[in-house]
Amino acid sequence: PTIINLGILLAFQTGIRVGELAALKHTDVQGNILHVNKTEVRYRGADNRYVFEVRESAKTDAGNREVILGSDALQTIKAIKKLNPFGEYMFMKDGSRIKEKAFSVKITKICRYVGIEERSMHKARKTYATKLINASVK
């Protein structure tokens, strides 16, 4: 599996937003807890070109949270660490942080490849929430 594929899998396993996924650092994982406290933002700079940066706060106040990691998510994180053992961010390629757009493009390509209706990364978040509801998690 590629590191981007593993990121998509982790999103389904944790329900985190794609911007949060792109901003994850290895240090955000402590034991079986994922600390979600930053996100990628995109804006136009002075030269009218897009600027991508990591903000040290989540999208909303409620977005600063801890996610309990199940054994599947821990295995996924272990595989990610194996592919990128020394990077500052969990998802890096050729020394650069992988931006949220790469995950979004990849999930679209995967949907096309398997012949299903295209879905966004936000669907991973909704799928996670539905799984929690169905399991009566409160």
C-alpha positions as CSV (number, residue, x, y, z in Angstrom):
1,P,0.0,0.0,0.0
2,T,1.1,3.6,-0.6
3,I,1.2,6.1,2.2
4,I,-1.7,8.0,0.7
5,N,-3.8,4.8,0.6
6,L,-2.9,4.2,4.3
7,G,-4.0,7.8,5.0
8,I,-7.4,7.2,3.5
9,L,-7.7,4.0,5.5
10,L,-6.8,5.8,8.7
11,A,-9.5,8.4,7.9
12,F,-12.1,5.6,7.7
13,Q,-10.7,4.2,11.0
14,T,-10.7,7.4,13.0
15,G,-13.2,9.8,11.4
16,I,-10.8,12.7,11.2
17,R,-11.2,15.4,8.6
18,V,-8.9,15.3,5.6
19,G,-7.2,18.6,6.6
20,E,-6.5,17.1,10.0
21,L,-5.1,14.0,8.3
22,A,-2.7,16.1,6.2
23,A,-1.5,17.9,9.3
24,L,-0.8,14.8,11.5
25,K,2.5,14.3,13.1
26,H,3.9,11.1,14.5
27,T,4.0,12.8,17.9
28,D,0.2,13.2,17.8
29,V,0.0,9.4,18.5
30,Q,0.6,8.5,22.2
31,G,-0.2,4.9,23.0
32,N,-3.7,4.3,21.7
33,I,-4.7,8.0,21.6
34,L,-4.6,10.2,18.6
35,H,-4.4,13.9,19.6
36,V,-6.2,16.0,16.9
37,N,-5.2,19.6,17.3
38,K,-4.2,21.1,14.0
39,T,-5.4,21.3,10.4
40,E,-4.3,22.3,6.9
41,V,-5.6,25.6,5.6
42,R,-5.5,27.0,2.1
43,Y,-5.7,30.6,1.2
44,R,-4.5,33.0,-1.5
45,G,-1.2,34.8,-0.8
46,A,-0.2,38.3,-1.8
47,D,0.8,37.0,-5.2
48,N,-2.7,35.5,-5.6
49,R,-1.3,31.9,-5.6
50,Y,-2.6,29.3,-3.1
51,V,-0.7,28.9,0.1
52,F,-1.0,25.7,2.1
53,E,-0.1,25.7,5.8
54,V,-0.7,23.9,9.0
55,R,-2.5,25.8,11.7
56,E,-1.9,24.7,15.2
57,S,-5.6,24.5,16.0
58,A,-8.4,22.4,14.7
59,K,-11.2,23.7,12.4
60,T,-13.5,24.2,15.4
61,D,-13.0,24.3,19.2
62,A,-14.7,20.9,19.4
63,G,-12.2,19.7,16.8
64,N,-9.4,19.7,19.4
65,R,-10.0,16.2,20.7
66,E,-8.6,12.8,21.4
67,V,-9.5,9.8,19.3
68,I,-9.2,6.4,20.8
69,L,-7.4,4.2,18.3
70,G,-8.5,0.6,17.8
71,S,-6.2,-2.2,16.9
72,D,-6.8,-1.8,13.2
73,A,-5.9,1.9,13.3
74,L,-2.8,1.2,15.4
75,Q,-1.7,-1.4,12.7
76,T,-2.3,1.3,10.0
77,I,-0.2,3.8,11.9
78,K,2.5,1.2,12.3
79,A,2.5,0.7,8.5
80,I,2.6,4.5,7.9
81,K,5.6,4.8,10.3
82,K,7.4,2.1,8.4
83,L,7.0,4.0,5.1
84,N,7.9,7.4,6.7
85,P,9.9,6.7,9.8
86,F,11.7,10.1,10.0
87,G,9.4,12.7,8.6
88,E,8.1,15.5,10.7
89,Y,4.6,14.9,9.4
90,M,3.0,11.4,9.3
91,F,2.3,11.8,5.6
92,M,5.3,12.9,3.6
93,K,6.6,12.2,0.1
94,D,10.0,13.2,-1.1
95,G,10.6,15.3,2.0
96,S,7.4,17.3,1.6
97,R,4.1,17.1,3.5
98,I,1.3,15.5,1.5
99,K,-1.5,18.0,1.2
100,E,-5.2,17.2,1.7
101,K,-5.9,17.5,-2.1
102,A,-3.7,14.4,-2.7
103,F,-6.0,12.3,-0.5
104,S,-9.1,13.7,-2.2
105,V,-7.8,13.0,-5.7
106,K,-6.7,9.5,-4.7
107,I,-10.1,8.5,-3.2
108,T,-11.8,9.6,-6.4
109,K,-9.4,7.5,-8.5
110,I,-10.0,4.5,-6.2
111,C,-13.8,4.8,-6.6
112,R,-13.4,5.0,-10.4
113,Y,-11.1,2.0,-10.4
114,V,-13.5,-0.2,-8.4
115,G,-16.5,1.0,-10.4
116,I,-18.5,2.7,-7.7
117,E,-20.0,6.2,-7.4
118,E,-17.3,8.8,-6.6
119,R,-17.1,9.7,-3.0
120,S,-15.3,12.4,-1.1
121,M,-13.0,12.1,1.9
122,H,-15.9,13.6,3.9
123,K,-17.7,10.3,3.3
124,A,-15.0,8.5,5.4
125,R,-16.0,10.8,8.3
126,K,-19.7,10.1,7.8
127,T,-19.0,6.3,7.6
128,Y,-17.0,6.4,10.8
129,A,-19.9,8.3,12.6
130,T,-22.4,5.8,11.3
131,K,-20.3,2.9,12.6
132,L,-20.2,4.6,16.1
133,I,-24.0,5.1,16.1
134,N,-24.6,1.5,15.0
135,A,-22.4,0.3,17.8
136,S,-24.3,2.5,20.3
137,V,-21.2,4.5,21.3
138,K,-22.2,7.6,23.3
